[in-house]
Amino acid sequence: MRVKPEETLRLEEIAYQIRRLSLEMITCGRWGHVGGSFSLAEILACLYFHELEVDPQNPRWEGRDRFVLSKAHASPALYAALALRGFFPVEELYTYCELGGRLEGHTDMTRTPGLECSGGALGQGLSIAVGMALGFRMKEQPYNRVYCVLGDGECNEGQVWEAAMSAAHYHLDNLIAIVDYNKVMAKGFVWEEMGLEPLRAKWRAFGWEVLEVDGHDIEALLRVLYEARHVRVHGAPIAVIAHTVKGKGLRETEFNYKWHTQAPDPEQDDSMLRQLARNYGRPEEGYSKLNDPVAKEKFYGGE
Amino acid sequence: MSEEMREVFGKTLVELGHEFAELVVLDADLHTSSKAVYFKQAFPGRFIQCGIAEQNMFGIAAGLATQGFIPFPCTFAVFASQRALDQIAVSIAYPRLSVKIPGSYVGIPTSRAGASHNAVADLAIMRSLPHMRVADPGDNRELRSLMRAAVLTEGPVYFRITRYTLPDLFGTGYEFAWGRGVRLREGRDVTLIGTGMMTGLCLEAAELLARDGVSAEVLHCGSIKPLDEDLVAESARKTGAVVTAENASVVGGLGSAVAEVLTERAPAVLRRVGVQDRFIESGGIGELLAHHRMRPADIAGRAREALEAKERLP
């Protein structure tokens, strides 16, 4: 499979925008997960702008692929991807975590157009994805796929392995699990908190086909997603272990569990966004609400 | 002679399966106990064996519900309400998915299996989940009607199946409805409110009380959430004394639901029959009913206590 250079450039821009908007959202909402959102930016760009069959004009279209964000604390990145894809206005991202809004801290499928399930309690998403994949089979929709993104720390949960066992038992080769292996958990590094290795061997032992990829390399991601959808389809579910960097894109957030859950204040966000722009060779853009008196009043006067 | 309730459950699943093509059944290695096995025999392609992994089973049910199916994930009530509570709460109840959860092996008739297999807190747990509807049917007729209502109701439903043969309480014209209780016997002095298998015992208790000249009203609340608050309040205002009876813990179940109504709308003396904040130990059904003071004579005794307390009120 050949990837056109202009496609790579287009998706790189989307990934940059996902990071930029995630940081804006987390600042504006005063809460959120920077590290786990940033590690997912390229993966979500490739899924929502290349791989997934979805129709933003008709989010409930029967023939769509399904996407489950099991690590639902990365909701800023997902909301950014959905908004950029046209499921709702980009401007609405600034209502992240707002009472009465459509963008909950953790995902709520009854509120947000384009969401396929609700989440937040780690370990639950892969089971839901298994149900969706079984549903495609029962409805005889062989061309559709279910994608499920899991966190690495999330793989500590027993339910993940219950789901893995059942997906292999039912030969769900229409199910693709992507592990965002960013090596950092909420309070420490994976190998300190609860070791996962040998991760590839674990998925293999549970009956899955396993692919590994650099989760920030767009060309490699597109190849792996192509392989998962079209080539390695032989009666086993497919796990893509995506090696990523938590907080990828900024000096202070990269590989740093202190930025697992943390919201910058507007000034800090402004300088982080400028750094992000420089790192990605984009024109410098600061925090869009920095000098917006209403937003400032809300930020400093709120609660 | 009427059938064991789980037999009726299994056969009704098949009937509904013929009628509703989107109905699917999931199991966690208990289908010959729950009687979901009949559905497996009738519709093997719509029966999903999940193995002994209830958390995963409820997640799969959620995923199927998002695909337009109406899943019945079947397991013992204790595993649904305790082992898989977080999955039911976050994956199913929060997004209001149309998953219908039958909880089998509830309360006293689970008998010799002991505390690990015996659900007594399930009513309390399920009642506390937003969007969840909760029912404990009083006889086979009501179970059948309730299962149809569950399929036709949008959103999550939890209902109980007692491993027991219950006497027929309702005539052929009876239909279950959410939030609707039934007055099975008129009375003036005390109100007995039953749910599930305890309603039949309340009727027997009312007979015992009648021998002593006490006029007991008997209500059945198969629908515990929503509860028929109007019926409960109206009867409590009339009699001023209420006894609830449930095959479950008195903490958080029907007794608590009635207490909430009485406190807010119709203050009355209340006594609650059921498992008194304990795990159930192994034993025969009759022995356990006596041990937990849940026989008709016990209900009648609690009614007399309530009457005395009412008379002592200023």
Interface residues (C-beta under 8 A of the other chain):
Chain A: R66 D108 M109 T110 E116 C117 S118 G119 G120 A121 G123 Q124 G125 L126 S127 I128 A129 V130 G131 M132 A133 L134 G135 F136 M138 K139 G158 Q159 E162 A163 M165 S166 H169
Chain B: V24 G45 R46 I48 C50 G51 A53 Q55 N56 M57 F58 G59 I60 A61 A62 G63 L64 A65 T66 Q67 G68 F69 P71 D86 Q87 A89 V90 S91 Y94 P95 R96
